[in-house]
Amino acid sequence: MRWVAIFEDDPAQDWVRKQHDQAHFDYLRAHADRIVIGGGLRPGPGEWFCGGLWVLEVDSREDAVRLVEGDPYFRLGLRKGYRLLVWGKAPNYGTVTL
């Protein structure tokens, strides 16, 4: 099942991103079989990060929650909140591999 996680960052906790980015990237790499793509969100080109987005391939919502809440950015307080939504592509796109 494909899920999307949309994260909102707490600007007061931005030190987490600056000091723990390698731990976050290591986490993404370690779970690349289930976090199939991810990246930071910015309000505009060249502006600082305000959140992130992941596309997950997991068996259940509970699996998605475990992955989201196990990330160093979440555990250390950077993430102000997140939404988990089931996602399916529109049929006109044909086969899409992530």
Summary of the structure (lengths in Angstrom):
residues: 98
radius of gyration: 13.8
end to end distance: 13.0
largest distance: 42.2
contacts: 242
relative contact order: 0.31
helix: 38%
strand: 31%
